[in-house]
Amino acid sequence: MSLRQFEYALAVAEAGSVTAAAELLHVAQPSVSQRIRGLERELGVELFARTPTGLVPTVVGRAFLREAEVVVSAARRARATARAGADQLVGELVVAVQMGFGTRQLPGALGALRRRFPRLEVTVFEEPSSAELERLGRRGVLDLALMAACEQTPDDAHHLGDEEFVVVLGAGHPRLAADRVELRELEGEPWVRFDRDSALDGVLLEVLRNNDLAPTTAARVSQTATAVRWAAHGLGVTLVPASAVPHGHEHLVRPVFPAVSQPVIAVLRHAAGPAETALLELLRKETWSEPVGRAQSWVAPPSTANSAPAV
């Protein structure tokens, strides 16, 4: 088996057809077909089921693709490390962020990183599920992750600061007259919540329980920006990290009392390379919220799903 075969199989799984995969890879379609058939013959299994709508990974194929993704990611990192010089860094950097974290800080740090290493390709995605972040970390797919909690050694986990949570109210809401909203004053309000397995919904549930509030659900969404916009239109109130509030909605945001915050932890993969190390140093230079005073704050405790292994 070759690395190229792994890359072709991953492209077919992503695109859903040999034709689309060939376009992604910028190669001829027969080349992809031959590589996939050769790989299946070598393994003695069928990796993809041929259906009227395209190619779908089989059960065995899905298991193979999970391992192939790890191999391809490791190969890319190895190439990047080998090519890294004093003034140049190439390759791919994969960053995962717990949804809502670092929305204001990450673009600045990534911009500085790209100016320093213009040939470096950065892939960033938000992950709402702490369990999925943990799974990706265990598989060795991530170079750096931003999350609320981890079980790393001090060498691998770095506390950047704290993310304050704010409440978003609809235009004309009477609580906008105050500089800060007491959580107990939101009794009876419907909430715009997040997907059930998301870390943000876990924080909201803890806050509601600690303040004897009923979790009345107006709607569930997958993105913080959507939650803010729906709350702004009066569908319900919502609780989001302060940095995740889209521009133009700041006038509808208020801090809460007791204050709610979570630590922002940068977790590097084991044996971190020069790209992720450089990004960590740039993130340290960004402005992060200071820890909220202990006497009037409540730090959202991460659930067991928020604890992450080595990245």
Rosetta blueprint (number, residue, H / E / L):
1 M L
2 S L
3 L H
4 R H
5 Q H
6 F H
7 E H
8 Y H
9 A H
10 L H
11 A H
12 V H
13 A H
14 E H
15 A H
16 G L
17 S L
18 V H
19 T H
20 A H
21 A H
22 A H
23 E H
24 L H
25 L H
26 H L
27 V L
28 A L
29 Q H
30 P H
31 S H
32 V H
33 S H
34 Q H
35 R H
36 I H
37 R H
38 G H
39 L H
40 E H
41 R H
42 E H
43 L H
44 G L
45 V L
46 E L
47 L L
48 F E
49 A E
50 R E
51 T E
52 P L
53 T L
54 G E
55 L E
56 V E
57 P E
58 T L
59 V H
60 V H
61 G H
62 R H
63 A H
64 F H
65 L H
66 R H
67 E H
68 A H
69 E H
70 V H
71 V H
72 V H
73 S H
74 A H
75 A H
76 R H
77 R H
78 A H
79 R H
80 A H
81 T H
82 A H
83 R H
84 A L
85 G L
86 A L
87 D L
88 Q L
89 L L
90 V L
91 G E
92 E E
93 L E
94 V E
95 V E
96 A E
97 V E
98 Q E
99 M L
100 G L
101 F L
102 G L
103 T L
104 R L
105 Q H
106 L H
107 P H
108 G H
109 A H
110 L H
111 G H
112 A H
113 L H
114 R H
115 R H
116 R H
117 F L
118 P L
119 R L
120 L E
121 E E
122 V E
123 T E
124 V E
125 F E
126 E E
127 E E
128 P L
129 S E
130 S H
131 A H
132 E H
133 L H
134 E H
135 R H
136 L H
137 G H
138 R H
139 R H
140 G L
141 V L
142 L L
143 D L
144 L E
145 A E
146 L E
147 M E
148 A L
149 A L
150 C L
151 E L
152 Q L
153 T L
154 P L
155 D L
156 D L
157 A E
158 H E
159 H E
160 L E
161 G E
162 D E
163 E E
164 E E
165 F E
166 V E
167 V E
168 V E
169 L L
170 G L
171 A L
172 G L
173 H L
174 P H
175 R H
176 L H
177 A H
178 A L
179 D L
180 R L
181 V E
182 E E
183 L H
184 R H
185 E H
186 L H
187 E L
188 G L
189 E L
190 P L
191 W E
192 V E
193 R E
194 F E
195 D L
196 R L
197 D L
198 S E
199 A H
200 L H
201 D H
202 G H
203 V H
204 L H
205 L H
206 E H
207 V H
208 L H
209 R H
210 N H
211 N L
212 D L
213 L L
214 A L
215 P L
216 T L
217 T E
218 A E
219 A E
220 R E
221 V E
222 S L
223 Q L
224 T H
225 A H
226 T H
227 A H
228 V H
229 R H
230 W H
231 A H
232 A H
233 H L
234 G L
235 L L
236 G L
237 V E
238 T E
239 L E
240 V E
241 P E
242 A H
243 S H
244 A H
245 V L
246 P L
247 H L
248 G L
249 H L
250 E H
251 H H
252 L H
253 V E
254 R E
255 P E
256 V E
257 F E
258 P L
259 A E
260 V E
261 S E
262 Q E
263 P E
264 V E
265 I E
266 A E
267 V E
268 L E
269 R L
270 H L
271 A L
272 A L
273 G L
274 P H
275 A H
276 E H
277 T H
278 A H
279 L H
280 L H
281 E H
282 L H
283 L H
284 R H
285 K H
286 E L
287 T L
288 W L
289 S E
290 E L
291 P L
292 V L
293 G L
294 R H
295 A H
296 Q H
297 S E
298 W E
299 V E
300 A L
301 P L
302 P L
303 S L
304 T H
305 A H
306 N H
307 S L
308 A L
309 P L
310 A L
311 V L
